[in-house]
Amino acid sequence: MVRDGFFYALGLGVVAAALWYLSMPLWLVALPIVLAIFFLWFFRDPNRVIPQGVGEIVSPGDGVVTEAEWIETIGGSRLRLSIFLNVFDVHVNRSPVAGTVTVCELRKGQFMNAMNAESVLNNEQTLITIDAGGYEVSFKQIAGLLARRIVCNLKVGDRVERGQRMGLIKFGSRVDVLIPAAANLKVKTGARVKGGSTVIAVLPEGSLKTAQVASAVVA
């Protein structure tokens, strides 16, 4: 359970107690209690079994894959997966790979519907890049129409493990993942994924060795 859930529930519990003390109708007293239960459920944080296979990249969030496409970046070709989280999904985000955080920055922006293609460019978002040892994986926490707060607990230089909890987005949002072009995609558009436990792509062993050699040469 994310502690925010307790804070919301406690506040609503106080409201319910005040309404009961003032002898308000039972339906009015029950309303904040129902909302308190909803917030406790919304901020749930279930344990997940983290895959341990070599080169596996896991989903950073729960939701539905809405896009899977090749894009060109200044760093070369990348495969981008977009995952939409509705208000009923678990909103705790997790690291897709193990490695060192090299980029972690908040970009202010709008709060348009996360399903809108322009949201990836214009909405408020946090960009995180992880050096996984010879290759990089980047992902974005993107705010949505209802998601007005992004929480990221990482900073540059942090060492993270695959599937490690790293933050959350409140009330409906989107997560985009940029993975190496050599990776083999393991999910399709429309697939439902779980943060930290669903393998979304695998980097072939040959590509891993090539990347590690290249990294060693640069170092």
N, C-alpha and C positions, 0 to 999 in steps of 0.2 A: 504494500500500500504506500503510495506517495503521500508524504505528510500534508500536502495541500488539501487532500481529501478530508483529513481530520479537521483542518482549519475551517473549511467551508461547512462541514457537518456540525461542528461546534457552534459556529455563528447562527446557523439555522435552528439548532436546538435551543439556543437562548431565545430566539424569536418565538418559537413554539411555546416555550415556558411562559414568556411574557403574555402571549395571547391567551393561554389557558388561565393565567392569574387574573387577567382582565375579563374572564368569563365570556370570551368570544365563542361563536358557534364552533362546534367540533370540526366541521369541514375546513374551517379557516385555520384551526390549530393543526389539523392533519397535513395541510399543504406544505409548510416548511419541513415537516418530518419526512414527507415523501421526497422532497428535494434533497434533504440531508442524506437519505438512503441512496439516491441517485448519484450524488457526488462521491460517496464512499465507493460505489461500484465503478464509477467513471475513472477514478484515480487508482484502480487496481493495478498491481504490478506482479503478475504471475512469474514464477520461476520457469525457465526454459532450458531444454537440453541443447547445449551448444555443439554443433558438428565439429569434429576434430580432423577432418580430411585435409591433406595437403592442397593448397591452392584454392580452397573453397571460400567463397564470398557469400555472406549471409545477408538477409534483408535487415535494414536498419529500423524497420517499423512494421506494424501490423496494417493490413489493408488489402486493396485490390490493385494489381498492376494495370495501369491505364495506358501506358506507352512503353514501347521497347524499340528503340531506333538508334541508328548509327549517326553520330554527329562529328563535325570537325572542330577541334579546339586548337589553341596556340601550341598545345603540347602534342598534337597529332590526333588521330582518329580515336574515338571513344564510343562505347556502348552506353546509352543512357536509358535507365529504367525509371519510370515515374510511378509512385505508389500513392494512391489516395486513401486517406484515413477518414472515415466518417465518425460521427459523434459516438457511435457505439463500439468503436475499436479501442484496443489498448493504446494509449498515447505515449507510453514510455519508449524512447528511442535507444537503439543499441549500435555499437560500432560494428561495421560489416567485416572488418579484418583486424588482425593484430598488427601493431606497429607503433610508430611515433607520429604525433600530431605535428604537422609542419605549417598548416594554415588553420586559423579559427577566427572568423570575422563575422560580425553582424552587419547586415546591409539593410538600412531603413528603406521602407517602401510602402506600397498600398496594401489593401486587404480585400482584393477581389476574389471571386470564387476560385478555389484551388483547382477546379476542373478546367478552368480557362487556360488555354495554351500560353497566354501572355503572363500568367501569374509567375512562371519560372523566372521571368526577367524583371517584373515590376513589383511583385509582392515583397513584403518584409521577409528576410530570410537569414539564416546562418549557414555559412559555407565552412565545411571541415574537410581537410585533406590529410590523409594518413599515408606515411611512407611505410609500406609493408615489407621492405627489404628487397629493393630491386624494381619494384613497381609501386604505383600509387593508386589509391582509390579515394575519390572525393564524393561527398554527399551533402545535400542541402536539406535543412529543416525549413519548410516554406509555410508561412502563415496563410490562413484562408479567410473566408468571409466571416466566420465566427471565431477563428483562432486569433486572438489578439495578443498572445504572449508566447514567446519562444524561450525555453530554458535550455541552456547548454552549459554543462559542467566541465568542459574541457578548456585547455589553454595550450598554446604552442609549447612543444617540448614534452608534453605528457606522453607516457607510455600506456597504451591501451591493449586490451585483449579482445579477441574476436567474441562478439556477443556481449561485451561489457556495457552496462547501462551508462548513458552519457547525457541524458536530458529528456525533455518532452515538449510537445506542443499541445496547447489546450484547445479543446473543442473543435475538432474537424480541421484537417490540414493536408499537407502533401510532403512527401519525401522523394527527392531525386537522387539517383546514384550514378556516378560516372565510373565505369570500370574499363580496364585495358581492352583494346580491340581484339587481342588474341584469346580472350576468355570465351568459354563455351556457355551459352545461355541455357539455363535450366528451368526457366519459367516462361509462360506465354502471357500475352495480353488477356486480361480477364481472370487470371489466376489469383487466388487468395493466398497471401503470405503472412508469416508470423515473424516478428522481429527477433533476431538472434538465433532462430532455429530453422528457418527455411533457407536452403541453399539456392541462391538466385543465379549463380554462375560459378564456373570452375576454371582456373587458369591451368592450361595443360602443363605437364611436368617439363616438357622441352622448353616452353616459354619461360617457366620459372628459372631454369638453369641459365638461359640466355640473359635474362634480366639480372640475375645475381652476378654473372660474369661482367656484364656491362657496368653494374654498380661498383664492383671491385676495381675495375679499370679506372673509372672516374675518381674513386677515392684515392 
